[in-house]
Amino acid sequence: MTSGPSDKSRGVALALAFLLGIFGGHRFYAGKPGTGILMALTVGGAGLWYVYDLILVASGGFHRGPAAARMTSVANRSRSSVSHHGVRAGVSSFGLMS
């Protein structure tokens, strides 16, 4: 079961990743407390995990919690929603989804 786009702002996540990323601040914001704690205990994986996550958040490749919904900016939310419904309609027309 997947949900729509995240209600979390990529801009806020990027700011948290830059300022508090070494302690996993952006991971707590994105709903990933387990890896946030692990990141805090390892001080951002000795800095490597911090840099990796900073690049992921900035590029839009960072996903939130269990549903793994993309963190999108406000401008991308409507486009993402439209493409999701288009895929669903296409799959329904082939009888793969009821």
LUMKOL-174751 format. One record per residue: residue in one letter; x, y, z of N, C-alpha, C in turn. Coordinates in steps of 0.02 Angstrom, whole numbers, padded with zeros to 5 digits, always signed. Example, Ala and Ser with C-alpha at 12.3 -4.5 7.8 and 13.67 -1.06 7.14 Angstrom:
BEGIN
 code    npx    npy    npz   capx   capy   capz    cpx    cpy    cpz
    A +00660 -00284 +00390 +00615 -00225 +00390 +00660 -00165 +00390
    S +00642 -00112 +00354 +00684 -00053 +00357 +00645 +00002 +00394
***
This chain:
BEGIN
 code    npx    npy    npz   capx   capy   capz    cpx    cpy    cpz
    M +00043 -00059 +00000 +00000 +00000 +00000 +00045 +00062 +00000
    T +00035 +00105 -00048 +00074 +00166 -00051 +00029 +00225 -00041
    S +00058 +00279 -00019 +00019 +00340 -00010 +00042 +00391 -00062
    G +00009 +00448 -00063 +00027 +00501 -00109 +00092 +00534 -00088
    P +00105 +00592 -00118 +00166 +00628 -00101 +00168 +00646 -00027
    S +00227 +00650 -00001 +00236 +00666 +00069 +00212 +00737 +00083
    D +00185 +00747 +00143 +00165 +00814 +00163 +00224 +00852 +00192
    K +00282 +00821 +00194 +00343 +00852 +00218 +00376 +00893 +00162
    S +00403 +00950 +00181 +00436 +00993 +00132 +00508 +00972 +00121
    R +00528 +00968 +00058 +00597 +00951 +00042 +00644 +01007 +00065
    G +00620 +01069 +00062 +00661 +01126 +00085 +00677 +01122 +00159
    V +00626 +01105 +00199 +00637 +01098 +00271 +00684 +01039 +00284
    A +00673 +00984 +00249 +00716 +00925 +00257 +00788 +00941 +00238
    L +00797 +00981 +00185 +00864 +01000 +00165 +00897 +01045 +00217
    A +00860 +01091 +00245 +00887 +01135 +00297 +00907 +01093 +00359
    L +00864 +01047 +00378 +00879 +01003 +00435 +00939 +00958 +00420
    A +00943 +00933 +00358 +01000 +00891 +00340 +01065 +00930 +00343
    F +01063 +00993 +00322 +01123 +01034 +00322 +01143 +01053 +00393
    L +01094 +01075 +00434 +01110 +01100 +00501 +01116 +01045 +00554
    L +01072 +00996 +00551 +01070 +00944 +00603 +01080 +00874 +00574
    G +01101 +00870 +00512 +01107 +00805 +00478 +01157 +00758 +00510
    I +01209 +00785 +00539 +01259 +00743 +00572 +01228 +00704 +00630
    F +01173 +00730 +00657 +01137 +00697 +00712 +01071 +00666 +00689
    G +01058 +00665 +00624 +00999 +00633 +00596 +00935 +00674 +00602
    G +00940 +00739 +00609 +00881 +00782 +00617 +00831 +00774 +00560
    H +00855 +00770 +00499 +00811 +00763 +00441 +00776 +00695 +00440
    R +00808 +00645 +00468 +00777 +00578 +00471 +00719 +00577 +00520
    F +00726 +00611 +00576 +00670 +00616 +00623 +00612 +00653 +00590
    Y +00627 +00707 +00555 +00575 +00746 +00520 +00540 +00704 +00467
    A +00576 +00661 +00433 +00547 +00620 +00380 +00512 +00557 +00406
    G +00510 +00548 +00471 +00476 +00490 +00499 +00518 +00427 +00503
    K +00584 +00435 +00508 +00629 +00378 +00514 +00668 +00383 +00579
    P +00634 +00375 +00637 +00669 +00384 +00701 +00723 +00332 +00714
    G +00714 +00271 +00690 +00764 +00218 +00701 +00831 +00236 +00671
    T +00831 +00255 +00608 +00894 +00273 +00575 +00918 +00342 +00599
    G +00872 +00383 +00622 +00891 +00447 +00652 +00933 +00437 +00714
    I +00911 +00391 +00757 +00948 +00375 +00818 +01015 +00344 +00800
    L +01015 +00298 +00753 +01078 +00266 +00732 +01126 +00319 +00703
    M +01100 +00365 +00665 +01143 +00418 +00637 +01171 +00462 +00692
    A +01131 +00477 +00742 +01154 +00518 +00798 +01209 +00482 +00837
    L +01200 +00417 +00848 +01249 +00378 +00887 +01315 +00370 +00850
    T +01313 +00370 +00784 +01375 +00361 +00745 +01402 +00427 +00718
    V +01371 +00483 +00741 +01389 +00550 +00719 +01390 +00553 +00642
    G +01334 +00535 +00615 +01325 +00537 +00542 +01368 +00488 +00505
    G +01380 +00430 +00537 +01422 +00379 +00505 +01491 +00408 +00491
    A +01518 +00442 +00542 +01584 +00475 +00537 +01585 +00526 +00480
    G +01527 +00555 +00466 +01523 +00607 +00415 +01504 +00581 +00346
    L +01517 +00518 +00332 +01502 +00490 +00266 +01427 +00485 +00253
    W +01391 +00460 +00302 +01319 +00453 +00297 +01287 +00522 +00291
    Y +01314 +00570 +00328 +01290 +00639 +00326 +01295 +00667 +00255
    V +01352 +00661 +00223 +01362 +00687 +00155 +01316 +00651 +00106
    Y +01311 +00585 +00113 +01268 +00544 +00069 +01195 +00568 +00074
    D +01170 +00576 +00135 +01101 +00598 +00145 +01091 +00670 +00121
    L +01139 +00713 +00130 +01134 +00781 +00107 +01124 +00784 +00031
    I +01162 +00742 -00004 +01155 +00738 -00077 +01087 +00709 -00096
    L +01065 +00657 -00060 +00999 +00626 -00075 +00942 +00675 -00065
    V +00943 +00711 -00009 +00889 +00758 +00005 +00889 +00814 -00047
    A +00947 +00841 -00063 +00952 +00895 -00112 +00929 +00874 -00181
    S +00941 +00811 -00200 +00921 +00788 -00266 +00850 +00762 -00269
    G +00817 +00757 -00212 +00748 +00732 -00210 +00743 +00657 -00207
    G +00797 +00622 -00194 +00798 +00550 -00191 +00787 +00521 -00122
    F +00776 +00564 -00073 +00766 +00542 -00003 +00693 +00526 +00007
    H +00678 +00469 +00036 +00609 +00447 +00047 +00593 +00446 +00120
    R +00529 +00452 +00136 +00508 +00452 +00206 +00486 +00383 +00227
    G +00481 +00372 +00291 +00456 +00314 +00326 +00436 +00252 +00285
    P +00393 +00211 +00313 +00375 +00147 +00283 +00343 +00151 +00214
    A +00304 +00202 +00201 +00270 +00207 +00136 +00317 +00227 +00080
    A +00375 +00252 +00097 +00426 +00273 +00048 +00399 +00321 -00004
    A +00355 +00366 +00018 +00329 +00416 -00028 +00382 +00469 -00039
    R +00388 +00493 -00101 +00439 +00543 -00117 +00424 +00608 -00081
    M +00476 +00638 -00055 +00470 +00705 -00027 +00472 +00753 -00086
    T +00418 +00789 -00095 +00414 +00832 -00153 +00406 +00905 -00133
    S +00426 +00949 -00176 +00415 +01019 -00164 +00342 +01035 -00182
    V +00319 +01092 -00162 +00250 +01111 -00175 +00236 +01112 -00250
    A +00284 +01132 -00290 +00274 +01135 -00362 +00265 +01066 -00394
    N +00294 +01015 -00365 +00291 +00949 -00395 +00232 +00907 -00370
    R +00197 +00930 -00319 +00144 +00889 -00289 +00088 +00874 -00338
    S +00063 +00925 -00374 +00008 +00913 -00419 +00029 +00869 -00478
    R +00089 +00880 -00505 +00113 +00839 -00561 +00120 +00766 -00540
    S +00146 +00754 -00479 +00155 +00687 -00454 +00087 +00652 -00446
    S +00038 +00689 -00421 -00029 +00661 -00411 -00061 +00642 -00477
    V -00053 +00685 -00528 -00082 +00671 -00593 -00050 +00609 -00624
    S +00016 +00603 -00621 +00048 +00545 -00651 +00029 +00481 -00615
    H +00019 +00484 -00549 -00001 +00424 -00512 -00070 +00400 -00536
    H -00116 +00447 -00545 -00183 +00427 -00567 -00183 +00402 -00639
    G -00139 +00429 -00680 -00133 +00406 -00749 -00109 +00334 -00751
    V -00061 +00317 -00709 -00036 +00248 -00707 -00090 +00202 -00682
    R -00126 +00223 -00631 -00180 +00181 -00604 -00234 +00169 -00656
    A -00252 +00221 -00693 -00303 +00214 -00744 -00280 +00166 -00798
    G -00216 +00170 -00818 -00189 +00126 -00868 -00190 +00054 -00846
    V -00172 +00042 -00783 -00171 -00026 -00756 -00242 -00052 -00751
    S -00290 -00010 -00731 -00360 -00031 -00725 -00388 -00051 -00793
    S -00370 -00015 -00845 -00398 -00030 -00911 -00375 -00098 -00937
    F -00319 -00123 -00912 -00296 -00189 -00932 -00324 -00244 -00886
    G -00364 -00225 -00838 -00395 -00274 -00793 -00348 -00302 -00741
    L -00292 -00268 -00729 -00243 -00291 -00679 -00260 -00265 -00610
    M -00305 -00218 -00606 -00321 -00187 -00543 -00397 -00177 -00540
    S -00427 -00193 -00484 -00499 -00185 -00482 -00520 -00122 -00446
***
